């Protein structure tokens, strides 16, 4: 089923730059300033250290080559400008080659507080800081390699793994206690406060088979979060026999949703299912 975006990514100039408008620079500045205040005391150190390395500008939207230089120097990753929606084949191929897809559009003022599809702010602020960490970067690369060889059905299970780690992962470290590392939380003011403080969601210790069996919705505050002990646990997850875990999850069947049932979709920017 084809997916249609209300937004269109901006074209890159020949020199690799994006012509952000004054209004887009203002949107970026306001989003960044607001979210920096909100994540204080809630984001994990690995994310904050990455954010410091990125040194994101506060008065304008950054250029992708600025982000890529930092990623290349730390973990060998780079940003890849993409259309607002891309297919699964492209998504997994890019990750397997250590290239993080970034849609080059910024939300409009009317979508300032919530946008269902991931925009430039979500991708850069939410994810790129974590990609400076070797364990997170290695997990994401291995995820891409798994997805390249997976069947269409297996990719639905892999989408849940991505969702409950890269997008909506929590950590309960010995040094900091509860912290956030998932970009879908860190780029959302409402989800950041909810994930950190609310008694409503169920926070579960990470179990890969349970993760693969857990349904989610992209248009609500999450009812379930999975919690890792530290960021290096992602390396252990990446080394698991994930195809075997998917087979086990399939044999056990999906868990009952803890929300009003609606068609499950992936936050991966897909143009084809």
GUGUMAR-528106 format. One record per residue (C-alpha): residue in one letter; x, y, z negated. Coordinates in nm, 3 decimals, m for minus. Layout:
<sites>
+------+---------+---------+---------+
| lonu |       u |       v |       w |
+------+---------+---------+---------+
|    A |       X |       Y |       Z |
...
+------+---------+---------+---------+
</sites>
This chain:
<sites>
+------+---------+---------+---------+
| lonu |       u |       v |       w |
+------+---------+---------+---------+
|    X |   0.000 |   0.000 |   0.000 |
|    X |   0.155 |   0.331 |   0.104 |
|    X |   0.216 |   0.597 |  m0.160 |
|    X |   0.188 |   0.965 |  m0.072 |
|    X |   0.363 |   1.245 |  m0.260 |
|    X |   0.221 |   1.595 |  m0.304 |
|    X |   0.579 |   1.719 |  m0.288 |
|    X |   0.847 |   1.717 |  m0.021 |
|    X |   1.219 |   1.704 |  m0.097 |
|    X |   1.426 |   2.000 |   0.018 |
|    X |   1.674 |   1.941 |   0.299 |
|    X |   2.045 |   1.964 |   0.229 |
|    X |   2.254 |   2.225 |   0.408 |
|    X |   2.553 |   2.114 |   0.612 |
|    X |   2.778 |   2.194 |   0.318 |
|    X |   2.572 |   1.964 |   0.094 |
|    X |   2.402 |   2.244 |  m0.099 |
|    X |   2.031 |   2.290 |  m0.170 |
|    X |   1.869 |   2.628 |  m0.118 |
|    X |   1.680 |   2.659 |  m0.444 |
|    X |   1.445 |   2.958 |  m0.453 |
|    X |   1.437 |   3.214 |  m0.732 |
|    X |   1.112 |   3.063 |  m0.861 |
|    X |   1.266 |   2.714 |  m0.862 |
|    X |   1.570 |   2.843 |  m1.049 |
|    X |   1.332 |   2.994 |  m1.302 |
|    X |   1.139 |   2.668 |  m1.338 |
|    X |   1.465 |   2.477 |  m1.394 |
|    X |   1.581 |   2.730 |  m1.653 |
|    X |   1.254 |   2.715 |  m1.845 |
|    X |   1.237 |   2.334 |  m1.834 |
|    X |   1.596 |   2.296 |  m1.949 |
|    X |   1.576 |   2.550 |  m2.230 |
|    X |   1.254 |   2.402 |  m2.367 |
|    X |   1.369 |   2.042 |  m2.354 |
|    X |   1.711 |   2.109 |  m2.507 |
|    X |   1.534 |   2.238 |  m2.817 |
|    X |   1.296 |   1.941 |  m2.828 |
|    X |   1.556 |   1.663 |  m2.799 |
|    X |   1.774 |   1.803 |  m3.077 |
|    X |   1.817 |   1.535 |  m3.345 |
|    X |   1.632 |   1.279 |  m3.132 |
|    X |   1.858 |   1.194 |  m2.835 |
|    X |   2.137 |   0.940 |  m2.879 |
|    X |   2.500 |   1.055 |  m2.895 |
|    X |   2.581 |   0.882 |  m2.567 |
|    X |   2.324 |   1.099 |  m2.392 |
|    X |   2.433 |   1.419 |  m2.565 |
|    X |   2.798 |   1.352 |  m2.482 |
|    X |   2.701 |   1.301 |  m2.119 |
|    X |   2.497 |   1.620 |  m2.119 |
|    X |   2.798 |   1.808 |  m2.251 |
|    X |   3.010 |   1.667 |  m1.967 |
|    X |   2.752 |   1.770 |  m1.707 |
|    X |   2.745 |   2.127 |  m1.840 |
|    X |   2.413 |   2.192 |  m1.666 |
|    X |   2.358 |   2.561 |  m1.580 |
|    X |   2.082 |   2.733 |  m1.773 |
|    X |   2.015 |   3.014 |  m1.524 |
|    X |   1.974 |   2.812 |  m1.202 |
|    X |   1.908 |   2.464 |  m1.071 |
|    X |   2.237 |   2.274 |  m1.031 |
|    X |   2.377 |   2.139 |  m0.705 |
|    X |   2.409 |   1.764 |  m0.662 |
|    X |   2.780 |   1.783 |  m0.587 |
|    X |   2.833 |   1.938 |  m0.931 |
|    X |   2.661 |   1.640 |  m1.092 |
|    X |   2.833 |   1.386 |  m0.867 |
|    X |   3.181 |   1.515 |  m0.952 |
|    X |   3.122 |   1.444 |  m1.320 |
|    X |   2.967 |   1.103 |  m1.257 |
|    X |   3.248 |   1.006 |  m1.020 |
|    X |   3.512 |   1.103 |  m1.275 |
|    X |   3.345 |   0.913 |  m1.561 |
|    X |   3.188 |   0.596 |  m1.417 |
|    X |   3.231 |   0.612 |  m1.039 |
|    X |   2.868 |   0.699 |  m0.969 |
|    X |   2.733 |   0.968 |  m0.739 |
|    X |   2.394 |   1.126 |  m0.675 |
|    X |   2.214 |   1.050 |  m0.352 |
|    X |   1.955 |   1.301 |  m0.225 |
|    X |   1.636 |   1.122 |  m0.123 |
|    X |   1.281 |   1.191 |  m0.013 |
|    X |   1.015 |   1.236 |  m0.279 |
|    X |   0.916 |   0.871 |  m0.230 |
|    X |   1.148 |   0.587 |  m0.124 |
|    X |   1.093 |   0.216 |  m0.076 |
|    X |   1.218 |  m0.055 |  m0.310 |
|    X |   1.483 |  m0.177 |  m0.063 |
|    X |   1.644 |   0.166 |  m0.053 |
|    X |   1.617 |   0.210 |  m0.429 |
|    X |   1.787 |  m0.117 |  m0.516 |
|    X |   2.050 |  m0.078 |  m0.243 |
|    X |   2.152 |   0.265 |  m0.372 |
|    X |   2.181 |   0.148 |  m0.732 |
|    X |   2.386 |  m0.155 |  m0.627 |
|    X |   2.634 |   0.086 |  m0.464 |
|    X |   2.649 |   0.316 |  m0.768 |
|    X |   2.449 |   0.590 |  m0.603 |
|    X |   2.163 |   0.734 |  m0.807 |
|    X |   1.863 |   0.850 |  m0.600 |
|    X |   1.753 |   1.204 |  m0.678 |
|    X |   1.448 |   1.357 |  m0.512 |
|    X |   1.541 |   1.714 |  m0.426 |
|    X |   1.221 |   1.889 |  m0.528 |
|    X |   1.122 |   2.069 |  m0.846 |
|    X |   0.774 |   2.066 |  m0.992 |
|    X |   0.556 |   2.373 |  m0.947 |
|    X |   0.432 |   2.587 |  m1.232 |
|    X |   0.091 |   2.417 |  m1.232 |
|    X |   0.268 |   2.084 |  m1.297 |
|    X |   0.511 |   2.228 |  m1.550 |
|    X |   0.406 |   2.012 |  m1.846 |
|    X |   0.340 |   1.687 |  m1.662 |
|    X |   0.424 |   1.543 |  m1.324 |
|    X |   0.358 |   1.175 |  m1.250 |
|    X |   0.628 |   1.138 |  m0.986 |
|    X |   0.992 |   1.191 |  m1.086 |
|    X |   1.128 |   1.527 |  m0.975 |
|    X |   1.477 |   1.680 |  m0.975 |
|    X |   1.456 |   1.779 |  m1.341 |
|    X |   1.351 |   1.432 |  m1.451 |
|    X |   1.627 |   1.262 |  m1.253 |
|    X |   1.910 |   1.499 |  m1.344 |
|    X |   1.823 |   1.590 |  m1.703 |
|    X |   1.665 |   1.256 |  m1.789 |
|    X |   1.908 |   1.010 |  m1.632 |
|    X |   2.238 |   1.155 |  m1.510 |
|    X |   2.379 |   1.221 |  m1.857 |
|    X |   2.340 |   0.852 |  m1.946 |
|    X |   2.514 |   0.752 |  m1.623 |
|    X |   2.836 |   0.897 |  m1.764 |
|    X |   2.841 |   0.609 |  m2.014 |
|    X |   3.011 |   0.288 |  m1.889 |
|    X |   2.761 |   0.044 |  m2.043 |
|    X |   2.455 |   0.224 |  m1.912 |
|    X |   2.617 |   0.271 |  m1.571 |
|    X |   2.713 |  m0.098 |  m1.547 |
|    X |   2.362 |  m0.207 |  m1.647 |
|    X |   2.208 |   0.016 |  m1.381 |
|    X |   2.446 |  m0.112 |  m1.112 |
|    X |   2.373 |  m0.476 |  m1.201 |
|    X |   2.000 |  m0.398 |  m1.198 |
|    X |   2.035 |  m0.273 |  m0.841 |
|    X |   2.219 |  m0.588 |  m0.735 |
|    X |   1.949 |  m0.806 |  m0.888 |
|    X |   1.677 |  m0.610 |  m0.713 |
|    X |   1.841 |  m0.640 |  m0.371 |
|    X |   1.809 |  m1.020 |  m0.372 |
|    X |   1.477 |  m1.040 |  m0.559 |
|    X |   1.145 |  m1.130 |  m0.401 |
|    X |   0.851 |  m0.890 |  m0.398 |
|    X |   0.698 |  m1.069 |  m0.698 |
|    X |   1.028 |  m1.073 |  m0.888 |
|    X |   1.064 |  m0.699 |  m0.831 |
|    X |   0.742 |  m0.637 |  m1.022 |
|    X |   0.904 |  m0.804 |  m1.324 |
|    X |   1.225 |  m0.608 |  m1.271 |
|    X |   1.022 |  m0.286 |  m1.263 |
|    X |   0.916 |  m0.362 |  m1.622 |
|    X |   1.278 |  m0.412 |  m1.725 |
|    X |   1.370 |  m0.072 |  m1.578 |
|    X |   1.067 |   0.089 |  m1.736 |
|    X |   1.139 |  m0.028 |  m2.091 |
|    X |   1.512 |   0.050 |  m2.075 |
|    X |   1.623 |   0.320 |  m1.831 |
|    X |   1.293 |   0.508 |  m1.846 |
|    X |   1.146 |   0.447 |  m2.192 |
|    X |   1.420 |   0.286 |  m2.399 |
|    X |   1.474 |   0.352 |  m2.770 |
|    X |   1.778 |   0.272 |  m2.982 |
|    X |   1.814 |   0.205 |  m3.354 |
|    X |   2.186 |   0.246 |  m3.412 |
|    X |   2.374 |   0.200 |  m3.739 |
|    X |   2.527 |   0.547 |  m3.710 |
|    X |   2.221 |   0.753 |  m3.612 |
|    X |   1.913 |   0.546 |  m3.684 |
|    X |   1.629 |   0.586 |  m3.434 |
|    X |   1.736 |   0.763 |  m3.117 |
|    X |   1.614 |   0.799 |  m2.758 |
|    X |   1.809 |   0.700 |  m2.446 |
|    X |   1.532 |   0.655 |  m2.186 |
|    X |   1.508 |   0.933 |  m1.930 |
|    X |   1.130 |   0.917 |  m1.904 |
|    X |   1.114 |   1.017 |  m2.270 |
|    X |   1.402 |   1.265 |  m2.275 |
|    X |   1.263 |   1.469 |  m1.985 |
|    X |   0.912 |   1.490 |  m2.135 |
|    X |   0.837 |   1.717 |  m2.433 |
|    X |   0.520 |   1.535 |  m2.532 |
|    X |   0.669 |   1.186 |  m2.498 |
|    X |   0.982 |   1.288 |  m2.690 |
|    X |   0.782 |   1.402 |  m2.993 |
|    X |   0.543 |   1.107 |  m2.966 |
|    X |   0.810 |   0.838 |  m2.924 |
|    X |   1.013 |   0.974 |  m3.214 |
|    X |   0.748 |   1.065 |  m3.470 |
|    X |   0.412 |   0.902 |  m3.394 |
|    X |   0.285 |   0.598 |  m3.583 |
|    X |   0.064 |   0.498 |  m3.290 |
|    X |   0.305 |   0.313 |  m3.057 |
|    X |   0.444 |  m0.031 |  m3.137 |
|    X |   0.826 |  m0.029 |  m3.150 |
|    X |   0.960 |  m0.379 |  m3.090 |
|    X |   1.312 |  m0.524 |  m3.102 |
|    X |   1.430 |  m0.580 |  m2.746 |
|    X |   1.349 |  m0.924 |  m2.608 |
|    X |   1.397 |  m0.957 |  m2.235 |
|    X |   1.128 |  m1.218 |  m2.172 |
|    X |   0.874 |  m1.018 |  m2.371 |
|    X |   0.975 |  m0.703 |  m2.182 |
|    X |   0.916 |  m0.880 |  m1.850 |
|    X |   0.570 |  m0.986 |  m1.968 |
|    X |   0.459 |  m0.646 |  m2.099 |
|    X |   0.230 |  m0.432 |  m1.880 |
|    X |   0.259 |  m0.055 |  m1.876 |
|    X |   0.093 |   0.252 |  m1.730 |
|    X |   0.280 |   0.549 |  m1.591 |
|    X |   0.010 |   0.807 |  m1.663 |
|    X |  m0.025 |   0.775 |  m2.041 |
|    X |   0.190 |   0.805 |  m2.350 |
|    X |   0.340 |   0.462 |  m2.398 |
|    X |   0.178 |   0.220 |  m2.640 |
|    X |   0.490 |   0.001 |  m2.666 |
|    X |   0.862 |   0.079 |  m2.684 |
|    X |   1.145 |  m0.173 |  m2.695 |
|    X |   1.439 |  m0.091 |  m2.919 |
|    X |   1.803 |  m0.191 |  m2.865 |
|    X |   2.067 |  m0.187 |  m3.142 |
|    X |   2.325 |   0.013 |  m2.949 |
|    X |   2.402 |   0.111 |  m2.591 |
|    X |   2.646 |  m0.180 |  m2.546 |
|    X |   2.352 |  m0.417 |  m2.580 |
|    X |   2.264 |  m0.316 |  m2.224 |
|    X |   2.582 |  m0.496 |  m2.111 |
|    X |   2.463 |  m0.813 |  m2.284 |
|    X |   2.126 |  m0.780 |  m2.108 |
|    X |   2.298 |  m0.730 |  m1.772 |
|    X |   2.495 |  m1.054 |  m1.824 |
|    X |   2.183 |  m1.261 |  m1.893 |
|    X |   2.044 |  m1.500 |  m1.635 |
|    X |   1.767 |  m1.257 |  m1.547 |
|    X |   1.617 |  m1.468 |  m1.264 |
|    X |   1.574 |  m1.749 |  m1.519 |
|    X |   1.417 |  m1.501 |  m1.762 |
|    X |   1.174 |  m1.394 |  m1.489 |
|    X |   1.083 |  m1.758 |  m1.425 |
|    X |   1.017 |  m1.807 |  m1.796 |
|    X |   0.806 |  m1.491 |  m1.811 |
|    X |   0.603 |  m1.607 |  m1.510 |
|    X |   0.539 |  m1.945 |  m1.674 |
|    X |   0.422 |  m1.781 |  m1.997 |
|    X |   0.202 |  m1.525 |  m1.824 |
|    X |   0.148 |  m1.155 |  m1.890 |
|    X |   0.078 |  m1.026 |  m2.239 |
|    X |  m0.251 |  m0.855 |  m2.310 |
|    X |  m0.227 |  m0.481 |  m2.243 |
|    X |  m0.257 |  m0.249 |  m2.542 |
|    X |  m0.423 |   0.023 |  m2.336 |
|    X |  m0.722 |   0.061 |  m2.107 |
|    X |  m0.639 |  m0.155 |  m1.809 |
|    X |  m0.552 |   0.020 |  m1.488 |
|    X |  m0.353 |  m0.088 |  m1.186 |
|    X |   0.013 |  m0.116 |  m1.287 |
|    X |   0.249 |   0.089 |  m1.074 |
|    X |   0.621 |   0.146 |  m1.093 |
|    X |   0.787 |   0.479 |  m1.161 |
|    X |   1.039 |   0.382 |  m0.895 |
|    X |   0.980 |   0.628 |  m0.611 |
|    X |   0.818 |   0.378 |  m0.379 |
|    X |   0.671 |   0.446 |  m0.038 |
|    X |   0.583 |   0.081 |   0.014 |
|    X |   0.474 |  m0.191 |  m0.224 |
+------+---------+---------+---------+
</sites>
